[in-house]
Amino acid sequence: MRLSRRASWFLTAFGVWSVWIWVTFFKNLWADGEGLAFVHGDHSRPTAYFWIHATLALTSLILGVIVGWIGLRALRGARAEQPAQEAQEA
């Protein structure tokens, strides 16, 4: 399946945006004292709030990496295909 350059750039940009957003979210989640009591001196376990949101962030981060990877591969494929088409036209 071939993707247009526009679609490839969109997927790549979406992947970068998604990674940035979810890494930032996870850093903020980790720094938050409510969901992660054991970091702040309390030896109790992390709360359900922390685990649910950490799972959400990790899943979204993985999906963002996959989408970005697909976009990058499509861009590289289009770039490699362009010289071949120019050679055939000449």
C-alpha positions in Angstrom: 0.0 0.0 0.0 1.3 3.4 -0.9 0.6 6.6 1.1 0.7 10.0 -0.3 3.4 12.4 0.9 0.7 14.4 2.7 -0.5 11.4 4.6 3.0 10.3 5.4 3.9 13.7 6.8 0.7 13.7 8.8 1.4 10.3 10.3 5.0 11.3 11.2 3.9 14.6 12.7 1.1 12.8 14.7 3.6 10.3 16.0 6.0 13.0 17.2 3.2 15.0 18.7 1.8 11.9 20.5 5.2 10.9 21.9 5.8 14.5 23.2 2.3 14.8 24.8 2.3 11.4 26.5 5.9 11.7 27.8 5.0 15.1 29.2 1.8 13.6 30.7 3.7 10.8 32.3 6.3 13.2 33.8 3.5 15.2 35.3 1.8 12.1 36.6 5.0 10.9 38.3 5.5 14.3 39.9 2.0 14.5 41.2 1.8 13.5 44.9 -1.7 12.2 45.0 -1.4 9.2 42.7 2.1 8.2 43.7 2.3 8.4 47.5 5.3 6.1 47.9 7.6 8.6 46.2 6.9 11.2 48.9 7.9 9.1 51.9 4.8 7.0 52.3 5.6 3.3 51.8 2.2 2.4 50.5 1.6 1.3 47.0 0.7 3.5 44.0 -3.0 4.3 43.7 -5.4 2.9 41.1 -5.5 6.4 39.6 -1.8 6.2 39.0 -1.9 2.7 37.4 -4.9 3.5 35.1 -3.3 6.7 33.9 0.2 5.2 33.5 -1.4 2.4 31.4 -3.2 4.9 29.3 0.0 6.9 28.8 2.1 3.9 27.9 -0.5 2.5 25.5 -0.9 5.8 23.8 2.9 6.3 23.7 3.4 2.9 22.0 0.6 3.7 19.5 2.2 7.1 18.7 5.6 5.4 18.1 4.0 2.9 15.7 2.1 5.6 13.8 5.2 7.7 13.5 7.2 4.8 12.4 4.7 4.0 9.6 4.8 7.7 8.5 8.6 7.7 8.4 8.8 4.4 6.4 6.3 5.8 3.9 8.3 9.0 3.6 11.5 7.0 3.0 9.8 4.8 0.5 8.5 7.8 -1.4 11.9 9.4 -1.4 13.6 6.1 -2.7 10.9 5.7 -5.3 11.3 9.3 -6.7 14.8 8.8 -8.3 13.6 5.5 -9.8 10.7 7.2 -11.5 13.0 10.0 -12.8 15.4 7.4 -14.2 12.5 5.7 -16.0 11.2 8.9 -17.5 14.7 9.9 -18.9 
